[in-house]
Amino acid sequence: MEKSHKKRVLIVDDHPMMRKGLANTIESEPGYEVAFKLEKAEQVLEILENNELDLLLVDISLPGMNGIELVKNVVFRKPEQKIIVISRHEENLYAERALRAGANGYIMKFESAEVILKAVRKVLNGGVYISDAVSDRMLKNSMFGNKNPLKTPMETLSDRELEVFELMGRGKSTSEIAEQLHLTKKTIETYRSRTKEKMGFKNSTEMLIHAVKWLSIESPGEVKK
């Protein structure tokens, strides 16, 4: 019997219904199969030790290691691995970060099955997939650099500062964030201080309120997850 040559896809998303929906979309396309459906980034790294996969579909907001850090870890281990980040988070804030980390594409979760499959096909064929709006914005960023007037204070945060800010919005204390990110409390306090300064908050309370409000808008139902 002839061996199957289907493209093998791994999905990592901590929402069961989202994993199921993405799997159904991928497997509706002839020649694709979802080999693994996982909920944690750490599970992906274990799977990659003994499995060859054509594509990873990675959510950003994961328990433990987030999607951006996962992309960095995967690319360090397997530089040629194809990865698409798929998230409900704002494109302007995360798409460029995902590509800098080593992803080959970024798509929003609310996109149609047709768009998701279009992105998958393009990346598997060696291309990069981002929306036209993100492409235009990245072009302007490259032209203006850090002085781009279109950049918001949130966009000036580093990947780690943004991660700490999100975890604050989830109700995590400094100690809890330090433990989750395997960093010292002093390091987390430094990230908090930089974020407060960059975003112009008067004090830590104002920053915390803003973090909770931002997360509730970006990811409804995920606060204190």
C-alpha positions in Angstrom: 0.0 0.0 0.0 1.3 3.5 -0.9 2.4 5.5 2.1 0.4 8.7 2.8 2.1 11.9 2.0 -0.3 14.2 3.8 1.0 17.4 5.3 1.2 16.9 9.0 0.0 19.9 11.1 0.2 20.5 14.9 -2.3 22.8 16.7 -1.6 24.3 20.1 -4.4 26.3 21.7 -5.7 26.1 25.2 -9.4 26.4 24.1 -10.8 22.9 23.2 -13.4 24.3 20.8 -10.8 26.4 19.0 -8.6 23.3 18.6 -11.5 21.4 17.3 -12.6 24.1 14.9 -9.1 24.6 13.5 -8.6 20.9 13.1 -11.9 20.6 11.2 -10.8 23.5 8.9 -7.3 22.0 8.2 -8.6 18.5 7.6 -11.3 19.8 5.2 -8.5 20.4 2.8 -7.3 17.3 0.9 -3.7 16.4 1.6 -3.6 17.8 5.2 -3.9 16.0 8.5 -3.8 17.3 12.1 -1.3 15.0 13.8 -1.5 16.6 17.2 -3.9 18.9 19.1 -2.2 20.3 22.3 -3.0 22.9 24.9 0.5 23.9 26.3 3.6 25.2 24.7 5.8 22.8 26.7 4.0 19.8 25.1 4.9 21.1 21.6 8.6 21.0 22.5 8.3 17.4 23.7 6.5 16.4 20.5 9.1 18.0 18.3 11.9 15.9 19.8 10.6 12.8 18.1 8.3 14.0 15.3 8.6 15.7 12.0 5.8 18.2 11.3 5.1 20.3 8.2 3.4 23.1 10.1 2.7 24.4 13.6 -0.4 26.5 14.3 0.4 28.4 17.5 -1.9 30.5 19.7 -0.3 33.4 21.6 -2.0 33.2 24.9 -1.1 29.8 26.4 -0.7 28.8 30.0 3.0 28.8 31.0 5.2 29.7 28.0 3.3 32.0 25.6 3.1 31.6 21.9 5.8 34.1 21.0 8.3 32.4 23.4 7.3 29.1 21.9 8.1 30.3 18.4 11.5 31.4 19.5 12.2 28.1 21.2 11.0 26.1 18.2 13.1 28.1 15.7 16.2 27.7 17.9 15.7 23.9 17.8 14.4 23.6 14.2 15.2 26.7 12.2 13.4 25.4 9.1 10.1 24.6 10.9 7.1 26.3 9.4 5.0 28.2 11.9 1.8 30.3 11.8 0.7 32.3 14.8 -3.1 32.4 15.1 -4.6 34.7 17.7 -7.5 37.0 18.7 -5.0 39.6 19.8 -4.6 42.9 17.8 -2.6 42.4 14.6 -0.8 45.7 15.0 0.6 44.6 18.4 1.5 41.0 17.8 2.0 40.3 14.0 5.4 41.9 13.7 6.5 40.4 17.0 5.5 36.9 15.8 7.5 37.4 12.5 10.5 38.7 14.4 10.4 35.6 16.6 10.6 33.4 13.5 7.0 32.7 12.6 6.1 32.5 8.9 2.6 34.0 9.2 0.0 35.6 11.5 -3.7 35.3 11.2 -6.6 36.4 13.4 -8.9 33.7 14.9 -12.0 35.3 13.5 -10.9 34.9 9.9 -12.9 32.6 7.6 -11.8 29.0 6.9 -10.9 30.1 3.4 -8.4 32.7 4.7 -6.9 30.3 7.2 -6.4 27.7 4.5 -5.0 30.4 2.2 -2.4 31.2 4.8 -1.6 27.6 5.4 -1.0 26.9 1.7 1.1 30.0 1.3 3.4 29.2 4.2 3.7 25.5 3.2 4.8 26.7 -0.2 7.6 28.8 1.3 5.9 32.1 1.6 4.9 34.5 4.5 1.3 35.3 5.3 0.1 38.5 6.9 -2.8 40.8 6.2 -2.5 43.7 3.8 -3.0 46.1 6.7 -0.1 44.6 8.7 2.1 44.5 5.6 1.5 48.3 5.0 2.1 49.1 8.7 5.4 47.1 8.7 6.5 48.9 5.6 5.9 52.2 7.3 7.7 51.0 10.4 10.7 50.1 8.4 10.7 53.6 6.8 10.3 55.5 10.0 11.9 53.2 12.5 11.3 53.9 16.2 10.1 57.4 15.2 7.1 56.1 13.4 4.2 58.4 14.5 1.8 55.5 14.0 3.2 53.5 16.8 1.2 53.4 20.0 2.8 53.2 23.5 1.8 49.5 23.7 3.8 48.9 20.5 6.9 50.3 22.1 6.9 47.6 24.8 9.4 44.7 24.4 8.1 41.2 24.0 8.8 40.4 27.6 7.3 43.7 28.9 4.2 43.0 27.0 4.0 39.4 28.4 4.4 40.7 32.0 1.7 43.4 31.3 -0.7 40.7 30.0 0.0 38.5 33.1 -0.7 41.5 35.3 -4.1 41.8 33.5 -4.8 38.2 34.4 -4.4 39.0 38.0 -1.0 37.5 38.5 1.2 38.9 41.3 4.9 39.7 40.8 5.9 36.5 42.6 3.5 34.4 40.4 4.8 36.1 37.2 8.4 35.5 38.2 7.7 31.8 38.9 5.8 31.3 35.6 8.5 33.0 33.5 11.4 31.5 35.5 12.7 35.0 36.4 13.5 36.8 39.6 11.1 39.1 41.3 13.6 41.9 40.8 13.6 41.3 37.1 9.8 41.4 36.9 9.8 44.6 38.9 12.2 46.1 36.3 9.8 45.1 33.5 6.9 46.6 35.3 8.8 49.8 35.9 9.8 50.1 32.3 6.2 49.5 31.2 4.9 52.1 33.6 7.4 54.7 32.2 6.8 53.9 28.5 3.0 54.0 28.8 3.0 57.1 31.0 1.1 55.6 34.0 1.2 57.7 37.2 1.5 54.7 39.5 1.3 50.9 39.6 -2.4 50.9 40.5 -3.2 52.8 37.3 -1.1 50.4 35.3 -2.8 47.4 36.8 -6.3 48.8 36.1 -5.3 49.5 32.5 -3.8 45.9 32.1 -7.1 44.3 33.3 -9.2 46.6 31.0 -6.9 46.0 28.0 -7.0 42.2 28.4 -10.8 42.2 28.8 -11.1 44.0 25.5 -8.4 42.0 23.7 -9.5 38.6 25.0 -13.0 38.6 26.6 -13.4 35.9 29.2 -9.7 35.3 29.6 -9.0 37.6 32.5 -7.7 35.7 35.5 -7.5 32.6 33.4 
